[in-house]
Amino acid sequence: MYLTNGVGCSLVELDCLTGGHAVLRTDIVMDVGRSLNPGIDIGQVEGAFMQGLGYTTMEEFVTAGNGEILTKNLGEYKVPTMADMPRQLRVSLLRGAR
């Protein structure tokens, strides 16, 4: 078991009339300790960011009265695509971390 920490900041353009939005730029720095393969770690961070972006802006989880999640698969909600990615996505790993 291990833990990671990180910080991110996004610049977002929002259309106040329609609610439409575009993520223009995102910067993320992650502390993953001593990375065995930085390319894989950065790819995982990028994927996690996109999953979180989709979760907060596109997905609507429908639950039953007992708390059961009714929207359980990709056919029941929209997931982010390449068109939803920030125009600039900059991910780096914290240097010198143990």
Number of C-alpha atoms within 10 A of each C-alpha: 2 5 7 8 10 13 9 12 10 14 13 13 12 12 10 8 6 7 7 9 13 15 17 15 16 18 15 19 18 19 18 20 16 13 16 9 8 13 9 11 17 20 12 12 18 17 12 12 18 19 13 14 17 19 15 10 12 13 17 13 12 14 12 9 7 6 8 10 11 11 15 12 8 9 8 13 14 14 16 16 9 8 8 15 19 18 13 13 15 14 18 15 19 17 13 8 11 9
